[in-house]
């Protein structure tokens, strides 16, 4: 019987020993602060070079405890000697290669080999601590990001504010309230009642786990003033509880500017349409008396109302030229006001541009010949069709041809055209008086003439190119001028989309 009790004891001891040996936690027993037993896991924790458990036997425990933890160790040792078991304690251990590891352990008094000793269970928590530190760091970074964000950030749960950053306090607090002021208050107090329903809708979405995109609200500040804000909201867990995080921005100023801009555009459009109406009306009023005046001058010039003296004939010729000029000016004004009214006034058809240009060349041929100027064209075959307003495009071509004629005294004009991407590119190069860099763009402004006195001699209203640009742009094309300078000739370019609109 006695024998079998011994057997039992040995068997239980065996079990205990193998449990201790195989434990994934480090288990060590020391007596008089010197190791008397170390299991394999403990040897792995403290031994950095693969030392076996036996290596540690007889070594001082203190050797493996970092100096700033030694006092704690001594104190705990004292308590254990008094028979106390110690709870989890954090230590920094020094391994056999001098590196440090974070460990935590419990310790209890035992008897080992008949002597009082301490049994300690230790665990390497370096990795866990590293993760905890990383988490703490990332939390810190997130917090400072939130704190310093120029956007207002607030967290609330059950419509009660849990957190606001400084920017949020500034946006909502009109009297310099601190973020703490808002904690525990209802968010409804800061949202205009007209927007409560919208908020509830958004909260529903958030409860279903969605993030809510930019939404406009009107907030009520602590002094009762109202501001426009745009906000995004998302569900988050805050201090372990589901909550809503809202990020918002004061857009009152932005909205005010937008509104002012819209009003300005509206006013400008109004002014534009009044101006167009006025021009159309004025042109009509000017045209009405001009028609009979021109008729009478023509009759007089033709001698139908009696024989004229040379002086009278000369005077009438001046009157005729001037009334023609006035007619042109009125026509250009009407064109301009009509084009400013928009595209809808264009009368569209498919136009063979090569044919149209040849037709206009034929029309101008005589005038160029009379001035001793050449007028040549190099138009590539199959130029393509343009969807446009024939009469308006004629005006553009005629204006360019007329200008080349007016401003060229030697040489002439060469017209080239070819396809470029989806466009037809026209080039009208004359050998005339040329244009200085400063004028290249301005000649498209209304009434702009480089040399008004010269142009007066050569005729013109200063509106031709303005009308041309309107027409070309209404056809989704482009027109511009290039010149190497005075007396270097000018080239007018025009791009028109093939079968546009
Ligand atoms: P205008 O009726 O005066 O010709 P435009 O608008 O057609 O009005 O042209 C504006 C001004 O551009 C002209 O007065 C002239 O100074 C300049 N210009 C236009 N075409 C040419 C050209 N081919 N060569 C030199 N200058 C030109």
Boltz pocket constraint, residues with backbone or C-beta under 6 A from the ligand:
constraints:
  - pocket:
      binder: B
      contacts: [[A, 399], [A, 400], [A, 403], [A, 404], [A, 407], [A, 430], [A, 432], [A, 433], [A, 434], [A, 435], [A, 443], [A, 444], [A, 445], [A, 448], [A, 449], [A, 450], [A, 451], [A, 455], [A, 459], [A, 460], [A, 461], [A, 462], [A, 463], [A, 464], [A, 465], [A, 466], [A, 490]]
      max_distance: 6.0
